[in-house]
Amino acid sequence: MDAGKLGETIKGLKFSADGLIPAVCVDHETKQVLMVAYMNAESLADTVKTGKTHFWSRSRQKYWMKGESSGHTQEVKAIYTDCDKDTLVIEVVQHGAACHLGYYSCFSNKLNDQGQWDTIAEKLFDPDEVYKKK
């Protein structure tokens, strides 16, 4: 895609006051929600240019590429916006796990009839091993 045209397309989105837009990443085949993160204009442009997801971490105040620490990258297949142009949905092929806790999806907890959260998935990796936590 032409860089100038991409820039104009990105400018047409409605970023929040802090320059961010939510990005819902879903599995390209199953449409399972994998994670929700935030993008700024730079991370969205890099996502389009590289075909790998890039985000802005609100908690760490840091630009990052999905999988830069774990190796569990996301290959972008399609990017959608809603009618208000204030949210993105990104279809990806997930290589490894999307969740930093080791689950395929960050949405691995389901509210049960007793009002408690049940973990409904198995871990694909041990985060202490992958991220070398002490």
C-alpha positions as CSV (number, residue, x, y, z in Angstrom):
1,M,0.0,0.0,0.0
2,D,1.2,3.5,-0.8
3,A,2.6,5.2,2.3
4,G,0.8,8.5,1.6
5,K,-2.5,6.7,1.1
6,L,-2.0,4.6,4.3
7,G,-1.3,7.8,6.3
8,E,-4.5,9.4,5.0
9,T,-6.5,6.2,5.8
10,I,-5.1,6.1,9.3
11,K,-5.8,9.8,9.8
12,G,-9.5,9.0,9.0
13,L,-9.8,6.8,12.1
14,K,-11.0,8.2,15.4
15,F,-8.3,7.8,18.0
16,S,-8.9,8.6,21.6
17,A,-7.6,11.8,23.2
18,D,-4.4,9.9,24.1
19,G,-3.9,8.9,20.5
20,L,-5.0,5.3,20.8
21,I,-7.6,3.0,19.2
22,P,-8.7,-0.4,20.6
23,A,-7.8,-3.4,18.4
24,V,-9.6,-6.7,18.9
25,C,-7.5,-9.5,17.6
26,V,-9.4,-12.6,16.4
27,D,-8.3,-16.0,15.0
28,H,-8.5,-15.8,11.2
29,E,-10.1,-19.3,10.9
30,T,-12.3,-19.7,14.0
31,K,-13.0,-16.0,14.8
32,Q,-12.3,-16.7,18.5
33,V,-11.3,-13.4,20.3
34,L,-7.7,-13.7,21.2
35,M,-6.8,-10.4,22.8
36,V,-7.6,-6.7,23.0
37,A,-4.9,-4.2,22.8
38,Y,-4.4,-0.6,21.8
39,M,-2.7,0.9,18.7
40,N,-1.4,4.4,17.9
41,A,-1.0,5.6,14.4
42,E,2.6,4.4,14.3
43,S,1.8,0.9,15.5
44,L,-1.1,0.6,13.1
45,A,1.1,1.7,10.2
46,D,3.8,-0.8,11.1
47,T,1.2,-3.5,11.4
48,V,0.1,-2.8,7.9
49,K,3.7,-2.5,6.5
50,T,5.1,-5.7,8.2
51,G,2.0,-8.0,8.4
52,K,2.8,-8.5,12.1
53,T,0.8,-6.9,14.9
54,H,2.3,-3.9,16.8
55,F,0.7,-2.1,19.7
56,W,1.1,0.7,22.3
57,S,1.1,-0.6,25.9
58,R,-0.9,1.8,28.1
59,S,0.5,0.2,31.3
60,R,4.1,0.2,30.2
61,Q,3.9,3.3,28.1
62,K,5.8,1.4,25.4
63,Y,5.6,0.5,21.7
64,W,5.8,-3.2,21.2
65,M,5.4,-6.0,18.6
66,K,3.3,-9.0,19.6
67,G,5.8,-11.8,20.2
68,E,8.9,-9.7,20.7
69,S,9.6,-11.5,24.0
70,S,7.8,-14.8,23.6
71,G,8.2,-15.4,19.9
72,H,4.4,-15.9,19.7
73,T,3.7,-13.6,16.8
74,Q,0.5,-12.7,15.0
75,E,0.3,-12.8,11.2
76,V,-2.2,-10.3,10.0
77,K,-4.8,-11.5,7.4
78,A,-7.3,-8.6,7.5
79,I,-8.1,-5.4,9.3
80,Y,-11.6,-4.0,9.8
81,T,-13.0,-0.9,11.4
82,D,-16.5,-0.3,12.7
83,C,-18.9,2.2,11.3
84,D,-17.7,4.9,13.8
85,K,-14.1,4.2,12.8
86,D,-13.1,4.1,16.5
87,T,-12.4,0.4,16.9
88,L,-10.4,-2.1,14.9
89,V,-10.8,-5.9,14.5
90,I,-7.7,-7.6,13.2
91,E,-7.9,-11.2,11.9
92,V,-4.6,-13.0,12.6
93,V,-3.0,-16.4,12.4
94,Q,-1.7,-16.8,15.9
95,H,1.7,-18.5,16.1
96,G,1.8,-19.9,19.7
97,A,-0.3,-18.3,22.4
98,A,-1.8,-14.8,22.4
99,C,-2.0,-14.6,26.2
100,H,1.0,-13.6,28.3
101,L,-0.2,-16.1,30.9
102,G,0.3,-19.0,28.5
103,Y,-3.2,-19.5,27.1
104,Y,-4.1,-19.4,23.4
105,S,-6.6,-16.6,24.1
106,C,-6.6,-13.9,26.7
107,F,-10.3,-14.7,27.2
108,S,-9.8,-18.1,28.9
109,N,-12.1,-17.4,32.0
110,K,-15.8,-17.9,31.9
111,L,-18.3,-16.8,34.6
112,N,-20.1,-19.8,36.0
113,D,-23.6,-20.2,37.6
114,Q,-22.1,-19.6,41.0
115,G,-20.7,-16.2,40.0
116,Q,-17.1,-17.3,39.9
117,W,-14.6,-17.5,37.1
118,D,-13.7,-20.9,35.6
119,T,-10.6,-21.3,33.5
120,I,-11.8,-23.0,30.4
121,A,-8.4,-23.6,28.6
122,E,-5.1,-25.2,29.2
123,K,-1.8,-23.4,29.1
124,L,0.3,-23.7,26.1
125,F,3.4,-22.5,27.8
126,D,4.8,-21.6,31.2
127,P,5.1,-17.8,31.4
128,D,7.9,-18.0,34.0
129,E,10.0,-20.0,31.5
130,V,9.2,-17.8,28.5
131,Y,9.6,-14.5,30.1
132,K,12.3,-15.6,32.6
133,K,10.5,-14.3,35.6
134,K,12.1,-14.9,39.0
